[in-house]
Every structure is written in structure tokens, then in C-alpha cells.
Amino acid sequence: MSGRVGTRRWRRGAGCALAFGAALAAFAPAAAAPVDLAGAYRVDVIGAVSGDAPHRGRVLHDITVDADADLDELAGWRGASAHATVLGDFGGTPNDDIATLQGVDNIEVSRHRVRLFEAWLEQDLGHGASVRAGLYDLNAEFYANDSSGLLLAPAYGIGSELAATGPNGPSIFPSTSLAVRLRLQPSENTYLRVAALNAHAGVLGDPDGIDISFDDGVLVIGEFGWTGPVKIGVGGWTYSKRQDDIRDVDAAGAPERRRAAGGYLLLERELWAQETSGRKVTGFLRAGLADGDTTPFRGGWQAGVLVAAPIASRPNSQLSIGVNQARLSDKFRANFADAGGRAAASESQFEITYADTLGRLTLQPDVQYVIRPGGDATRRGAMIAGLRLGVGF
């Protein structure tokens, strides 16, 4: 595809998605009170500025439209609510240039199109319990913490050791799958979530649409947490069907089948706050482990801080600093060596980003540095610079 044809294609796609979002936004004031519509548009310019990767910028677009309905008020269905999210993602693929294992931009996609990302119903069961069913974003409630959300690198959304699993990724951005989630709240400060999700992600807008066969089995995940002065979450996950080993083969030369499974830990704490200025510093630490047989990763960790109002005169400003490391499996490293390369034990990233608002517009410059991109011990580190512009409607 030529650059000119590609540019025309994403412009047409972005234009359609923006028109769709604008139509919904225009309808929102006239809609029934129980229905809440909102949307956002983000554009990123990002690329490598040093290292072995080509030094050029890529432009990415993300349009999000959310609809939430109170079915009690709307249809008399007591304790029920509904949610839908439509995404439009277009533009460049900066990681094709930079070639990291974990990615550098959390709105980068390989397929550029409009898709139905989420569509679920939730029933309140009372006493803090609820059940949710439909197309469901796993990362909205599992393996997630608020203070890492400003950072652009995808590893701060969900650990790479889980994000890399499944036939085409688990039920996370950019494609979800059919799922059932149960939430319980044993006490005021504790919670338990469990979910079963179709292992094959796919939504309306993807080539094969929504998978209803469940031929690839299910992903089962659970997380227990405490939400006192320190938020602590402990989770575990596994697939019902075995998956291909990335290295071992049987006598016929077919990949051995292995059980993909893992676990994770989340910690988050407010480190300092000043009530008069609204300034606050929150720290986070996350770590995950996996089998190391079915993906390049056997684990990883992320840590960082989020500073609210770092500039006293800019109450809506935010500053975040993060560091993460993906630990590579022995089998991935052996495959790398067989191909003539020299694999590192890990791929590491550092990131610093600042966001501020001007009216309804948010500006967010971002700088990242990746050590051993792609797990290649012979590659130089890559410095990446980016700018995110966002607007809500």
C-alpha cells in the first residue's frame, strides 16, 4: 500500500468515526435522562528519535463513543444497567519501526476500522454483588490500577505476560469477547471478581465478527483485593484449553500443547497530599508471572508515580513517571539464538509524561526509552518522543 493510499484510507475511516461520534453527541441532549452518551477523540504523533529504529513520526487516531443506560428508569428493569462502547482506530503503526515486544503506544492497532468494543448488561444482586454479561473488556476491572493510566506504554494497562496470550490476544483493547463476570463485596474494603471469557476475541467490525462457538475454550480469571489506605490486588488466570508451545514439538513435528496460566499482584498507595493546593502523589507497583511456554514472556513488573497538580497554577495538570520490565522466557531466548541472534533476558522501558488542559483540549507530551528493544541484546536503546492531543464531547 502506498503512503498516499494509506493516508486516504485512514482519513476516510477517521472521518466516518468522527461523524458517527458527532451524531451521537448531538443526540445526547435530546436523549432520555437514563441514557448517558459521551465520547473522546485522541490523536498521537510518536516515533523514535534515537537508536537503531528509523527516526520518523507516526500519526495514530482513536475515537471512542460510550453509551450507558439505567434500565430501571428506562424500562422498569430493577437494578439493571447497560453499556456499549464503539471504537474507531486508524493511522500509523510506530512499533513496526521500533520493533519492541511490548509496544510503545496504547492506541496502536494492526487493523484499522470501526468496531463495537463493549456491549454488556449488568444486574445488581444487592449487598455489593453484581453480575455482568456480554462483550466485556477484561482490563477494565482486572489487572488494572488508576495511577498508571496516564502512561502511554501498553504494559501499564495490563501485564504483557497476560496480554500476549490467547489465539489473538485476550478480551482487551482493541477486541473483546463474550464473557460473564461476577463481583462480590464481602466487606466494605474487600472485593472478589471472577470472570469466564471466550478465549477467542472478536467483535463486530473484526473480519470474523463475534465468536459464539467457544471452540478455543475460555479464559478464567479471578482477583481478590483490599481497598484501604493501600490498594492490594492478587489475581490468577488460566485457559481451559491447552495452547501451542512456542518451542517444543512432538514426534510428528507439531507443537506440544501446554497449559497457559499465570498470576499477578497490584499495589497502589497515596504517598503524599496537600489539601490546599490539590497536589497529590500516588505510587504503584505491579508484577506478574506466567508459564513461559506459550508466549515470549515468563513475567514482568511495572512501577511508577502519578503526581496530580505538579504545577500549582495548573490544577488540572498531571505528571507520571514509570518504569517496566518484561522478563523473557528461556524458550523464546532459545528460538532467538537458533535464528542467529543474541537474546537478552529482558526488555525494559522508562517513561515520563505530562498532561494539561486548555479548555476542552488535553495536551500530553511523552518521552520513552527502551532498553534492548525486541529482546535483542545487540540493539541500541531507543529514545521515543510523542505528543497526544485529546478532546472530549
Sequence and secondary structure as in RCSB ss.txt:
>XXXX:A:sequence
MSGRVGTRRWRRGAGCALAFGAALAAFAPAAAAPVDLAGAYRVDVIGAVSGDAPHRGRVLHDITVDADADLDELA
GWRGASAHATVLGDFGGTPNDDIATLQGVDNIEVSRHRVRLFEAWLEQDLGHGASVRAGLYDLNAEFYANDSSGL
LLAPAYGIGSELAATGPNGPSIFPSTSLAVRLRLQPSENTYLRVAALNAHAGVLGDPDGIDISFDDGVLVIGEFG
WTGPVKIGVGGWTYSKRQDDIRDVDAAGAPERRRAAGGYLLLERELWAQETSGRKVTGFLRAGLADGDTTPFRGG
WQAGVLVAAPIASRPNSQLSIGVNQARLSDKFRANFADAGGRAAASESQFEITYADTLGRLTLQPDVQYVIRPGG
DATRRGAMIAGLRLGVGF
>XXXX:A:secstr
  HHHHHHHHHHHHHHHHHHHHHHHHHGGGS TTEEEEEEEEEEEEEEEESSS   EEEEEEEEEEEEEEHHHHH
  TTEEEEEEEEEEEE  HHHHH  SS S TT  SS EEEEEEEEEEEEEETTEEEEEEEE GGGTSS  GGGTT
  SGGGTS HHHHT SSS  SBTTB EEEEEEEEEEETTEEEEEEEEESS   TTSTT    S TT EEEEEEEE
EESSEEEEEEEEEESS EEEEEEE TTS EEEE  EEEEEEEEEEEEEETTTTEEEEEEEEEEEE SSSSSEEEE
EEEEEEEE SSTT TT EEEEEEEEEEE HHHHHHHHHTT  B SEEEEEEEEEEEEETTEEEEEEEEEEESGGG
BTTS  EEEEEEEEEEE 
